Amino acid sequence: MSDWDEEEYEDEELGGILMPQPPLAPGFLACLLLFFFYEFGLALQDPEGGRNLAELTLSRSLFLFGGAERYVRWLLLLGAGVFAYVHFRRSELSLRTTLLRTIGEGLLAGMLLGPFLMVLLGIFDAWPGELEVDPMPLAPRLPTALRIFGAAAWEELVFRLGCHSILFLIIGRTVQFFGVARPLSHLIGDIGGLIGSSVIFAAFHLENLQRWIGLEHEAPSPAFLWRLVAGLVLAGLYRWRGLGVAAWAHGLFNLGLTLGAGPGVFR
């Protein structure tokens, strides 16, 4: 979205419907701690332990590095972090204040996300029957908790930043090619990106896709609707408050589900 000027969001034809995209640099910097949690959890757990599907999918593009794939992933994250920091320093904002606000907003949103999903499902009478999102029988060990919490940064990077941006460009450029005015094409691309990325997010948790990726799959269940609605809410949060807020909200929400604060509790 960087090549579409921010002034266009204030076009009179749309009455300022589209919000400016929150800056990416502070959001990515706020995600670095989540990336660290995830990598630290992987390092502490059993070598045969689980990995996040978003991280695993991205890491498979590094297959040429063989056993050094993990270290290359670390270097890429570090390089992106340095680039984000240099870019952020061009602004007059305080890094500490910005990061604390981002993390605080994310944690607050994470606490409200579950009840908000239940309200949405109730309003539209869309409760998907017996929803099975089972917590672990015992409190997770520290490596597992760190991995689950930090994995949210990878999912937001892939499904929100990546999928939303790609769909935004494809859909927006396509409708613009067929004569739709640029401001309206922005709106169509943005809505299409939000919905499409949420569908992809929910679909990646289904059996066939997880088996194709090489993960232990989950049994198909009505949880698809739960994840679809959660993806839509997180996508809206990403567009409204940025990558960092969405990632921290997602991480706390996932950890809460693991500890037992599942749909049955919220309901």
Steps between C-alpha positions, in 0.01 A plus 500: 500500500804725514464618141147629555515838665336550836312807375291277278335350807341839559344518157164677512336224296546255788470752780818371665366143539845344473738542790868571435709186545667513843881525468662160472836571668379539863263206458780272380729617780228410751484154340871435556442396860234254384740359241754460781245317718427262215862427415592462868211258546619296201854492637383376842251238385559148377644491144188312390269765647246690297555805283260766387352446155567859384864490609547152356353605166731800474803306622456241227606768253842480668548130423820571308673584829434154644578476871589870514141601415428608859800731512413652164149565635651676801724713278206601282298602805794694639559675167132592470507628858802721432333635186178572693696673777689723254174589329328573832782730613406737219184586690487718810321237709645339811582135434441394861163675521390366162594141581341509845179643355495242221556207735251637753231546236567150371470338842180689571355397164607140568301494824192636324528293184333182630193667651470722193495196271225345708293819480541511121401135459203555728378813324498329161377169644803336346611280789641192323361234731737293710826684455800296604808703588649280769744644752798296609418262788781659703652846498747515210869489571690825456642414154152415372347816646774716346458332162122539500516862611776601260361309201232767465761737353567253218130456428440874491804545275375238255122530509447867579800688361583254221165368380311824554760706312517259206122473470465877539732559206355227279135588560556875499704497179254263331189707564695814411596337169129455424434869546419536869625831638817473705348605836219245467745234382695560822190431703412186305857373524516570872171321574599211274836474673344497847248231411733293283784497754255391772372212286857388429583527871207273593566258213862448601377330817308234307611140468594485132711815501678407822573154362639657181720733706617205707345578836291276720154597390194590701175319439261709291252672729270800527804683634551622142228762554655599833840551335345682204329752727814529713700564183261775393527669840880473500512629142291799602726556799805480271356763265389724786791479744777323310701179487639515854165545675343217299794266571500559877122464515521178302778364721317562827179359351678179391663460840165549670344224288786268591452570870130415477324828427327342200169572331310304763633729771417814303156370418 
